[in-house]
Amino acid sequence: MAESLMDIKRRIASTKKTGQITHAMQMVSGAKLTQIEKQSNVYQLYEQKLKETMGHLVASKIISQYRDNNTESSNDSMSLDHLLKNRPIKKTAYIVVTSDRGLVGSYNSTIIKATMDLLRKNHQNDKSKFSIIAVGGTGADFFKKRNYDVAYEYRGVEDVPQFKTIQKLVKTCVEMFDTGVFDQLYICHNHHVNSLTSTFTVDKLLPISRDIADEVDFKKIGNTSSYIVDPSIEVVLQKLVPQYIESVVFGSILDAKTAEHAASMTAMRTATDNADDLISSLSLKYNRARQEQITTEITEIIGGASALE
């Protein structure tokens, strides 16, 4: 019985230490979540304005081409399809954003499972029709282990990402798109809803579609753009398209990192609660065992005293 009590005490002490560690990790993740949520909320305003600008310029270009076609006027400027680099789709690439570490609950498994479902749906899992661009070590290791075409991988995203972090990633993706490595690019990540909820999201990056103009009110634009464009819409779009892609990728990584911190905080809170429950259960077990030991010792003393009489 003494050994059993000692084992229970060791388990209680070990569980208390584990609970202290998970509680500290929960507090750290909570602090990181608060910090990145502020940055994410501010950045969304910039991303929304940039998307609105892109939509207005694309819509203005559509109106301009429609007017020129109807009036049969010559127009030597680039067509919108050429400007937005639309071409037949032979191969698709997917940027998959996961974490570099564990202890984030079901965060990584949710992204990977949803991505695999997407690949089966779109390509019947034919590996020749798509490639993976992995952001985060978990996703990179998963796809490489299963012999998927990992065209590029990026590890070590900061806890609070900086804009310069994704510039090399975006530059590489655009270069691969321009050279024909793939003809279509999507980004897959977990969208942060709140501290307890995140949803899998897929956003199209390349080629930029005319659909971006769908949210623009053509009546407000009329026959001319609501912007004064110099030197031309084509030149501005050529400069704005890479910036727009950078903003979407950075916003997605920022959003995914927010969801990661929220998942980590929730996982560590659950682990801490489980540790507290286990300590309560072990303490009750210890007290019962101790009570049984004391009762046995008292019984033995009484029995010995009776035998002496």
C-alpha positions in Angstrom: 0.0 0.0 0.0 2.9 2.4 0.8 4.3 2.0 -2.7 0.9 2.6 -4.2 0.5 5.8 -2.2 4.0 6.9 -3.3 3.2 6.2 -7.0 0.0 8.3 -6.7 1.9 11.2 -5.1 4.5 11.1 -7.9 1.7 11.2 -10.5 0.0 14.1 -8.8 3.3 16.1 -8.7 4.1 15.3 -12.3 0.6 16.3 -13.4 0.8 19.6 -11.5 4.0 20.4 -13.3 2.5 19.6 -16.6 -0.5 21.7 -15.8 1.7 24.6 -14.9 3.5 24.3 -18.3 0.3 24.1 -20.3 -1.1 27.1 -18.4 2.0 29.1 -19.2 1.8 28.1 -22.8 -1.9 29.1 -22.9 -1.0 32.6 -21.5 1.7 33.0 -24.1 -0.6 32.0 -27.0 -3.3 34.3 -25.6 -0.8 37.3 -25.6 0.3 36.5 -29.2 -3.4 36.2 -30.3 -4.2 39.6 -28.8 -1.2 41.1 -30.6 -1.9 39.6 -34.0 -5.6 40.2 -33.9 -5.0 44.0 -33.7 -2.6 43.8 -36.7 -5.0 41.6 -38.7 -7.9 44.0 -38.1 -5.9 47.0 -39.2 -4.5 45.2 -42.3 -8.0 44.1 -43.4 -8.8 47.7 -44.1 -5.8 48.1 -46.4 -6.5 44.8 -48.2 -10.2 45.8 -48.7 -9.3 49.2 -50.2 -6.7 47.6 -52.5 -9.2 45.1 -53.7 -11.7 47.8 -54.3 -9.2 49.8 -56.3 -8.4 46.7 -58.4 -12.1 46.1 -59.0 -12.7 49.6 -60.1 -9.7 49.6 -62.5 -10.7 46.2 -64.0 -14.3 47.3 -64.3 -13.2 50.5 -66.0 -11.0 48.5 -68.4 -14.0 46.3 -69.2 -16.2 49.3 -70.0 -13.4 50.8 -72.1 -13.0 47.7 -74.2 -16.7 47.3 -74.6 -17.0 51.0 -75.8 -14.1 50.6 -78.2 -15.5 47.4 -79.7 -18.9 49.0 -80.2 -17.4 52.1 -81.8 -15.0 50.1 -83.9 -12.2 52.3 -82.7 -8.6 51.1 -82.9 -7.1 50.3 -79.5 -3.4 49.3 -79.3 -3.5 48.9 -75.5 -3.3 45.4 -73.9 -6.5 43.4 -73.7 -7.8 42.6 -70.3 -7.2 38.9 -70.7 -3.6 39.5 -71.6 -3.2 41.9 -68.8 -4.6 39.5 -66.2 -2.7 36.6 -67.9 -5.7 34.3 -68.5 -4.7 31.2 -70.4 -5.7 27.5 -70.6 -5.4 25.7 -67.3 -3.1 22.7 -67.6 -1.7 22.6 -64.0 -2.8 24.1 -60.8 -0.8 25.0 -57.7 -2.0 25.3 -54.1 -0.4 27.3 -51.4 -1.1 25.3 -48.2 -0.6 27.2 -44.9 0.1 25.1 -41.8 2.1 25.6 -38.7 5.7 24.7 -38.1 5.0 23.1 -34.7 2.5 20.9 -32.9 0.4 21.6 -29.8 -2.2 23.4 -31.8 -5.0 20.9 -31.5 -6.7 19.9 -34.7 -5.5 23.0 -36.6 -3.1 21.2 -39.0 -5.2 18.1 -39.4 -8.2 20.2 -40.4 -6.2 22.1 -43.1 -4.6 18.9 -44.5 -7.8 16.9 -44.6 -9.7 19.7 -46.3 -6.9 20.2 -48.8 -6.8 16.5 -49.6 -10.6 16.5 -50.1 -10.2 19.5 -52.5 -7.5 17.7 -54.5 -9.6 14.6 -54.8 -12.6 16.7 -55.9 -10.7 18.8 -58.5 -8.1 16.4 -59.8 -9.2 12.9 -58.7 -5.8 13.0 -56.8 -3.9 12.9 -60.1 -0.5 14.2 -58.9 0.5 15.3 -62.4 -2.3 17.9 -62.5 -1.3 19.9 -59.5 1.6 21.0 -57.3 1.9 22.1 -53.7 3.5 25.2 -52.3 3.9 24.5 -48.6 4.0 27.3 -46.0 4.8 25.7 -42.7 6.8 22.6 -41.8 3.8 20.4 -41.0 2.3 20.6 -44.4 5.6 20.4 -46.2 6.6 17.2 -44.3 3.1 15.7 -44.9 3.1 16.2 -48.7 6.8 15.3 -49.2 6.4 12.1 -47.3 3.6 11.0 -49.6 5.6 12.0 -52.8 3.4 14.9 -53.8 5.0 17.5 -56.0 6.1 20.2 -53.5 7.3 23.0 -55.9 8.4 25.3 -53.0 8.3 25.3 -49.3 8.7 28.1 -46.7 9.3 27.4 -43.0 9.7 29.6 -40.0 6.9 32.2 -40.4 7.1 34.5 -37.4 4.5 34.4 -34.6 3.4 37.9 -35.8 4.3 37.8 -39.6 5.9 40.9 -41.2 5.1 41.9 -44.8 8.7 41.3 -45.9 8.3 37.7 -44.9 6.1 36.8 -47.8 7.7 38.9 -50.5 10.1 36.2 -51.5 7.3 33.7 -51.5 5.1 35.9 -53.7 8.0 36.6 -56.1 8.7 32.9 -56.5 5.1 32.1 -57.1 4.7 34.8 -59.7 7.9 33.7 -61.5 6.7 30.1 -61.6 3.3 31.3 -63.0 5.0 33.5 -65.6 7.3 30.6 -66.7 4.4 28.2 -67.0 5.2 25.9 -64.1 1.5 26.2 -63.3 -1.5 28.1 -64.8 -3.6 28.6 -61.8 -2.8 29.4 -58.1 -5.0 29.0 -55.0 -4.2 29.6 -51.3 -5.6 27.2 -48.7 -5.7 28.2 -45.0 -7.8 28.3 -41.8 -9.8 31.5 -41.5 -9.9 32.9 -37.9 -13.5 33.4 -36.8 -13.1 33.7 -33.1 -11.0 32.1 -30.3 -13.0 28.8 -30.6 -13.8 28.6 -34.3 -11.9 28.7 -37.6 -13.1 27.7 -41.1 -11.1 26.3 -44.0 -10.9 28.8 -46.8 -9.7 28.7 -50.4 -8.9 31.9 -52.3 -7.9 32.2 -55.9 -4.7 34.3 -56.5 -3.8 33.8 -60.2 -4.9 34.5 -62.7 -6.8 37.4 -61.4 -10.3 37.0 -62.8 -12.8 39.5 -64.2 -14.9 38.4 -61.2 -13.1 41.0 -59.1 -15.1 43.6 -60.9 -18.4 42.0 -59.9 -18.5 43.8 -56.6 -18.1 47.2 -58.3 -21.2 49.3 -59.0 -21.0 50.1 -62.7 -23.5 52.9 -62.4 -21.1 54.8 -60.1 -18.3 54.4 -62.6 -20.4 55.4 -65.7 -18.4 56.0 -68.8 -15.2 57.0 -66.9 -13.4 55.6 -63.9 -13.9 57.1 -60.5 -10.1 57.4 -60.4 -7.8 59.7 -62.3 -5.3 57.2 -63.8 -1.9 58.2 -65.1 -0.4 57.2 -67.5 -3.0 54.5 -68.2 -5.1 51.8 -66.6 -2.9 49.2 -68.2 0.3 50.5 -66.7 -1.3 51.0 -63.3 -2.7 47.5 -63.3 0.7 46.0 -64.3 2.1 47.6 -61.1 -0.9 46.9 -59.0 -1.4 43.2 -59.8 1.8 42.0 -57.9 1.0 44.3 -55.0 -2.6 42.9 -54.9 -1.3 39.3 -54.9 1.2 40.2 -52.1 -1.6 41.7 -50.0 -3.8 38.6 -50.4 -1.0 36.2 -49.5 0.1 38.2 -46.5 -3.5 38.7 -45.4 -4.1 34.9 -45.7 -0.9 34.1 -43.7 -1.8 36.7 -41.1 -5.3 35.2 -40.8 -3.9 31.6 -40.7 -1.4 32.6 -38.0 -4.2 34.2 -35.9 -6.2 30.9 -36.2 -3.1 29.0 -35.2 -2.6 31.0 -32.0 -6.3 30.7 -31.2 -6.1 26.9 -31.7 -2.9 26.7 -29.6 -4.6 28.7 -26.8 -7.6 26.5 -26.9 -5.6 23.3 -26.9 -3.5 24.4 -24.0 -6.6 25.5 -22.0 -8.1 22.1 -22.6 -4.8 20.4 -21.5 -4.7 22.5 -18.4 -8.4 21.6 -17.5 -7.6 17.9 -18.1 -4.6 18.2 -15.8 -6.8 19.8 -13.1 -9.4 17.0 -13.5 -6.7 14.3 -13.3 -5.2 15.9 -10.2 -8.7 15.9 -8.5 -9.2 12.3 -9.5 -5.7 11.3 -8.2 -6.2 13.3 -5.0 -9.4 11.5 -4.3 -7.8 8.2 -5.0 -4.9 9.0 -2.8 -7.1 10.1 0.1 -9.1 6.9 -0.2 -6.0 4.8 -0.3 -4.6 6.7 2.7 -7.8 6.2 4.6 -7.8 2.5 3.9 -4.2 2.3 5.1 -5.0 4.2 8.3 -8.1 2.0 8.9 -6.0 -1.1 8.4 -3.3 0.1 10.8 -5.9 0.9 13.5 -7.5 -2.5 13.0 -4.2 -4.2 13.4 -3.4 -2.2 16.6 -6.8 -3.0 18.1 -6.4 -6.7 17.1 -2.9 -6.8 18.7 -4.1 -5.2 21.9 -7.0 -7.7 22.2 -4.7 -10.6 21.7 -2.5 -9.4 24.6 -5.5 -9.3 26.9 
